[in-house]
Amino acid sequence: MIRRRPVQRLTSMLVGATIAALGAITIAVLSGKSIDVELVWIIGLAAVGGWLLLTAVIAGMRGDNTTRTPSLGTDHGEPRDLSEAASGN
C-alpha cells in the first residue's frame, strides 16, 4: 500500500466533508426546514477556501523538497570543498 501525503489525505477529507454537508442540507430541506441558499454557499466557499489554504501551507512545510548546498569552506581563507557538489550529494 502506498502511503499518501498529508495534503492528499486532507484533500480526500475535503471531498468527504463536502458530500456530508450536501447530505445534511438535503436531509434538512426534505424535513421541511427553510434554508437560506446564499448563506449556505457563502459558508461553503469560505470553508473550502480555508481548507485549500491549509493544504497549501502543509505542502509548503514539507521538508523533503529542500536541496542541499555544498560546503563552501569557512571564512578563514580555506579553499572551497566542491567535491560534494561534483558527487551530487
VOBA-1610 file (N, C-alpha, C; in pm, whole numbers, padded with zeros to 5 digits, always signed):
BEGIN
Met+00084-00118+00000Met+00000+00000+00000Met+00088+00124+00000Ile+00054+00219-00084Ile+00131+00342-00095Ile+00082+00441+00010Arg+00178+00498+00083Arg+00142+00596+00185Arg+00118+00730+00117Arg+00002+00788+00146Arg-00033+00916+00086Arg+00021+01030+00170Arg+00050+01141+00104Arg+00100+01260+00172Arg-00013+01325+00251Pro+00022+01406+00352Pro-00082+01474+00430Pro-00174+01561+00345Val-00122+01623+00242Val-00205+01708+00156Val-00308+01623+00082Gln-00267+01506+00037Gln-00362+01419-00032Gln-00470+01370+00064Arg-00432+01342+00187Arg-00532+01298+00285Arg-00629+01412+00317Leu-00579+01534+00330Leu-00666+01648+00357Leu-00760+01676+00240Thr-00710+01658+00118Thr-00795+01679+00002Thr-00905+01574-00002Ser-00873+01451+00031Ser-00975+01346+00037Ser-01077+01378+00145Met-01031+01432+00256Met-01123+01471+00363Met-01214+01584+00317Leu-01163+01674+00233Leu-01244+01783+00179Leu-01359+01729+00095Val-01330+01631+00012Val-01435+01570-00069Val-01540+01504+00020Gly-01494+01431+00121Gly-01587+01366+00213Gly-01670+01466+00291Ala-01608+01575+00336Ala-01682+01678+00411Ala-01785+01747+00322Thr-01751+01768+00196Thr-01845+01830+00103Thr-01967+01741+00080Ile-01942+01613+00061Ile-02053+01519+00041Ile-02140+01511+00167Ala-02076+01509+00284Ala-02152+01504+00409Ala-02235+01631+00428Ala-02180+01747+00393Ala-02255+01872+00405Ala-02373+01875+00310Leu-02352+01829+00188Leu-02464+01824+00094Leu-02573+01728+00142Gly-02532+01618+00201Gly-02629+01524+00257Gly-02707+01586+00371Ala-02638+01658+00459Ala-02705+01721+00572Ala-02803+01828+00525Ile-02765+01905+00424Ile-02855+02007+00370Ile-02977+01942+00306Thr-02954+01834+00233Thr-03065+01763+00169Thr-03162+01709+00273Ile-03110+01650+00380Ile-03195+01597+00486Ile-03276+01710+00551Ala-03209+01824+00575Ala-03279+01937+00637Ala-03391+01990+00547Val-03364+02002+00417Val-03465+02052+00325Val-03582+01955+00315Leu-03553+01826+00305Leu-03659+01726+00296Leu-03738+01713+00426Ser-03680+01759+00537Ser-03752+01756+00665Ser-03841+01878+00682Gly-03838+01971+00587Gly-03925+02087+00593Gly-03859+02213+00645Lys-03730+02212+00666Lys-03659+02332+00714Lys-03641+02430+00599Ser-03644+02558+00634Ser-03620+02662+00536Ser-03472+02701+00546Ile-03400+02689+00435Ile-03256+02715+00436Ile-03226+02830+00340Asp-03146+02925+00387Asp-03102+03035+00303Asp-02986+02983+00216Val-03012+02962+00089Val-02915+02900-00001Val-02791+02988-00019Glu-02810+03119-00027Glu-02696+03209-00044Glu-02602+03201+00075Leu-02658+03196+00196Leu-02575+03185+00315Leu-02500+03052+00317Val-02566+02947+00275Val-02500+02815+00269Val-02383+02820+00172Trp-02402+02882+00055Trp-02294+02893-00042Trp-02178+02976+00012Ile-02207+03086+00081Ile-02101+03171+00137Ile-02021+03094+00240Ile-02090+03025+00329Ile-02020+02947+00432Ile-01941+02833+00367Gly-02000+02768+00268Gly-01930+02659+00198Gly-01804+02705+00127Leu-01814+02818+00056Leu-01697+02870-00013Leu-01588+02915+00084Ala-01628+02973+00195Ala-01529+03013+00296Ala-01460+02890+00355Ala-01536+02785+00381Ala-01478+02663+00437Ala-01383+02597+00338Val-01423+02588+00212Val-01336+02526+00111Val-01211+02611+00089Gly-01225+02743+00087Gly-01107+02830+00073Gly-01010+02815+00188Gly-01063+02809+00310Gly-00976+02787+00427Gly-00907+02652+00421Trp-00981+02551+00378Trp-00924+02417+00367Trp-00812+02414+00262Leu-00833+02479+00148Leu-00730+02483+00045Leu-00607+02560+00091Leu-00627+02668+00166Leu-00513+02740+00222Leu-00435+02652+00319Leu-00506+02576+00400Leu-00441+02486+00495Leu-00358+02382+00421Thr-00412+02323+00316Thr-00336+02223+00242Thr-00214+02285+00172Ala-00227+02409+00127Ala-00113+02476+00064Ala-00003+02502+00166Val-00040+02540+00287Val+00059+02564+00391Val+00129+02434+00428Ile+00052+02327+00440Ile+00111+02198+00475Ile+00204+02150+00364Ala+00165+02171+00238Ala+00251+02132+00127Ala+00381+02213+00127Gly+00373+02339+00166Gly+00493+02422+00171Gly+00585+02389+00287Met+00533+02324+00390Met+00614+02292+00507Met+00687+02158+00493Arg+00663+02086+00384Arg+00730+01958+00367Arg+00880+01978+00362Gly+00953+01898+00433Gly+01098+01915+00442Gly+01178+01835+00343Asp+01118+01742+00270Asp+01197+01658+00183Asp+01225+01720+00047Asn+01170+01836+00017Asn+01194+01901-00111Asn+01313+01996-00106Thr+01375+02010+00007Thr+01486+02104+00018Thr+01610+02045-00049Thr+01688+02130-00109Thr+01811+02086-00174Thr+01928+02119-00085Arg+02023+02031-00086Arg+02144+02053-00006Arg+02243+02134-00087Thr+02300+02232-00025Thr+02404+02310-00091Thr+02540+02256-00048Pro+02637+02257-00136Pro+02769+02205-00099Pro+02836+02296+00001Ser+02926+02238+00078Ser+03002+02314+00176Ser+03099+02405+00101Leu+03097+02532+00136Leu+03183+02628+00066Leu+03303+02670+00150Gly+03338+02590+00249Gly+03453+02622+00332Gly+03416+02722+00439Thr+03516+02773+00507Thr+03493+02871+00613Thr+03538+03008+00564Asp+03518+03105+00647Asp+03557+03242+00612Asp+03704+03271+00640His+03783+03169+00672His+03923+03190+00710His+04017+03171+00592Gly+03967+03182+00472Gly+04052+03172+00355Gly+04081+03029+00312Glu+04015+02931+00370Glu+04037+02793+00328Glu+03972+02771+00191Pro+04029+02683+00111Pro+03969+02659-00020Pro+03832+02594-00007Arg+03749+02619-00105Arg+03615+02563-00104Arg+03619+02414-00138Asp+03534+02338-00071Asp+03524+02194-00096Asp+03407+02169-00191Leu+03439+02155-00319Leu+03335+02137-00419Leu+03314+01989-00453Ser+03377+01899-00378Ser+03361+01757-00407Ser+03219+01711-00382Glu+03151+01774-00284Glu+03012+01740-00257Glu+02923+01776-00375Ala+02950+01891-00436Ala+02870+01934-00550Ala+02894+01844-00670Ala+03017+01800-00690Ala+03050+01715-00805Ala+02989+01576-00789Ser+02980+01527-00664Ser+02927+01392-00642Ser+02775+01391-00640Gly+02712+01508-00630Gly+02566+01516-00630Gly+02504+01498-00495Asn+02577+01500-00386Asn+02521+01484-00251Asn+02473+01613-00198
//
